[in-house]
Amino acid sequence: MTEILFYHLQRQPLEKVLPTLVERSLAREWRVAIQASSEERLQALDDGLWTYTDDSFLPHGTDREQDAGGLPVVLTLAEANPNAASIRFLVEGSPLPADAEAYARICILFDGTDQDALLHARTQWKEAKDAGHTLAYWQQDDDGRWQKKA
């Protein structure tokens, strides 16, 4: 079954956390899919991955691009997997994909200061657990380091 990691964001925003996780995935030579739920978030992620540091960027594109299948990182609003990604990041409450078992790992990043996001993540946890996936829950400590809580 797929390993599903839940990242409870409290100390840092998505725009700060996501690039680091994507970099780690690329270092494993995994292709990455990032699914958002709104056009506005997709555009913000697209812009942010180009400029998240002064001396680096993450090569990526959207699933609307003709060569999306060859990109190491693809941003999407859909459940499709145009670049045959091994890892999928779900942000902004994006649903678990119907083909979740096709991924080595799925990461669900949610805003722990948003009550609706927290409740949605709990629902996704139950759904993933009932489907038999391997689950882990990560939360940041006071120093910003990730601690595995479950």
C-alpha positions as CSV (number, residue, x, y, z in Angstrom):
1,M,0.0,0.0,0.0
2,T,1.0,3.6,-0.4
3,E,2.6,5.5,2.4
4,I,0.6,8.6,3.2
5,L,2.2,11.4,5.3
6,F,0.2,14.1,6.9
7,Y,2.1,17.4,7.5
8,H,0.4,19.6,10.1
9,L,1.6,23.1,9.2
10,Q,1.6,25.5,12.2
11,R,4.9,27.3,12.3
12,Q,5.7,27.8,8.6
13,P,3.4,28.4,5.7
14,L,2.9,26.0,2.7
15,E,5.1,28.2,0.5
16,K,8.1,27.7,2.9
17,V,7.6,23.9,3.6
18,L,6.6,22.6,0.1
19,P,9.8,23.5,-1.8
20,T,12.0,21.7,0.8
21,L,9.9,18.5,0.6
22,V,9.9,18.7,-3.2
23,E,13.7,19.1,-3.2
24,R,14.0,16.0,-1.0
25,S,11.8,14.0,-3.4
26,L,13.9,15.0,-6.4
27,A,17.0,14.0,-4.5
28,R,15.5,10.5,-4.4
29,E,15.0,10.7,-8.1
30,W,11.2,10.7,-7.8
31,R,9.0,12.6,-10.1
32,V,6.6,14.9,-8.3
33,A,2.9,15.9,-8.8
34,I,1.5,18.7,-6.7
35,Q,-2.3,19.0,-6.7
36,A,-4.1,22.2,-5.6
37,S,-7.8,22.9,-5.4
38,S,-7.9,26.4,-7.0
39,E,-6.4,28.2,-9.9
40,E,-5.2,30.9,-7.5
41,R,-3.2,28.5,-5.4
42,L,-1.9,26.7,-8.5
43,Q,-0.6,30.1,-9.8
44,A,0.9,31.0,-6.4
45,L,2.7,27.7,-6.2
46,D,4.0,28.0,-9.8
47,D,5.4,31.5,-9.0
48,G,6.8,30.4,-5.7
49,L,8.7,27.4,-7.0
50,W,10.6,29.7,-9.3
51,T,11.5,32.2,-6.6
52,Y,11.5,30.5,-3.2
53,T,15.2,31.2,-2.7
54,D,17.6,33.8,-4.3
55,D,20.0,31.2,-5.6
56,S,17.8,28.3,-6.6
57,F,14.6,27.2,-8.2
58,L,12.7,24.0,-8.8
59,P,12.2,22.9,-12.4
60,H,8.5,22.5,-12.9
61,G,5.5,23.3,-15.0
62,T,1.8,22.7,-15.1
63,D,-0.2,19.9,-16.6
64,R,-1.3,22.3,-19.3
65,E,2.1,22.3,-20.9
66,Q,2.7,20.2,-23.9
67,D,5.8,18.6,-22.4
68,A,4.3,18.0,-18.9
69,G,5.1,14.2,-19.2
70,G,8.8,15.0,-19.2
71,L,8.9,17.4,-16.3
72,P,10.3,16.4,-12.9
73,V,7.6,18.4,-11.1
74,V,4.0,19.0,-12.4
75,L,1.4,21.3,-10.8
76,T,-2.2,20.3,-11.4
77,L,-5.8,20.8,-10.4
78,A,-6.7,17.3,-11.6
79,E,-6.2,13.7,-10.4
80,A,-4.2,12.7,-13.5
81,N,-0.6,11.9,-13.2
82,P,0.9,13.3,-16.4
83,N,4.6,12.9,-15.5
84,A,4.3,9.4,-13.9
85,A,5.1,10.9,-10.5
86,S,6.1,8.6,-7.6
87,I,5.1,11.1,-5.0
88,R,2.0,13.4,-4.9
89,F,1.5,16.4,-2.7
90,L,-2.0,17.3,-1.9
91,V,-2.5,20.9,-0.8
92,E,-5.5,23.1,0.0
93,G,-7.8,20.1,0.8
94,S,-7.2,18.3,-2.5
95,P,-8.8,14.8,-2.3
96,L,-6.9,11.6,-2.2
97,P,-6.6,10.3,-5.8
98,A,-8.7,7.3,-6.9
99,D,-5.4,5.7,-7.9
100,A,-3.6,6.4,-4.6
101,E,-2.0,2.9,-4.7
102,A,-0.1,4.0,-7.9
103,Y,2.2,6.3,-5.8
104,A,5.1,5.3,-3.5
105,R,4.1,8.2,-1.3
106,I,1.4,10.8,-0.9
107,C,1.9,13.9,1.3
108,I,-1.1,15.8,2.6
109,L,-0.1,19.3,3.7
110,F,-2.7,21.2,5.7
111,D,-2.9,24.4,7.7
112,G,-3.2,23.5,11.3
113,T,-4.5,27.0,12.2
114,D,-7.5,26.6,9.9
115,Q,-10.3,24.6,11.7
116,D,-11.9,23.5,8.4
117,A,-8.5,22.3,7.0
118,L,-7.9,20.4,10.3
119,L,-11.3,18.6,10.1
120,H,-10.8,17.8,6.4
121,A,-7.4,16.2,7.2
122,R,-9.0,14.1,9.9
123,T,-11.5,12.9,7.4
124,Q,-8.7,12.1,4.9
125,W,-6.8,10.2,7.7
126,K,-9.8,8.0,8.3
127,E,-10.4,7.4,4.6
128,A,-6.7,6.5,4.0
129,K,-6.6,4.2,7.1
130,D,-9.8,2.5,6.0
131,A,-8.2,1.9,2.6
132,G,-5.3,0.1,4.3
133,H,-2.6,2.7,3.5
134,T,0.5,3.1,5.8
135,L,0.0,6.5,7.6
136,A,2.3,8.9,9.4
137,Y,1.5,12.2,11.0
138,W,4.2,14.9,11.2
139,Q,4.0,18.2,13.2
140,Q,6.5,20.9,13.7
141,D,8.0,21.5,17.2
142,D,8.8,25.0,18.6
143,D,12.1,25.1,16.7
144,G,10.5,24.3,13.4
145,R,11.8,20.7,13.2
146,W,9.4,18.0,12.1
147,Q,8.4,15.5,14.7
148,K,6.6,12.2,13.9
149,K,3.6,12.1,16.2
150,A,1.8,9.0,14.8
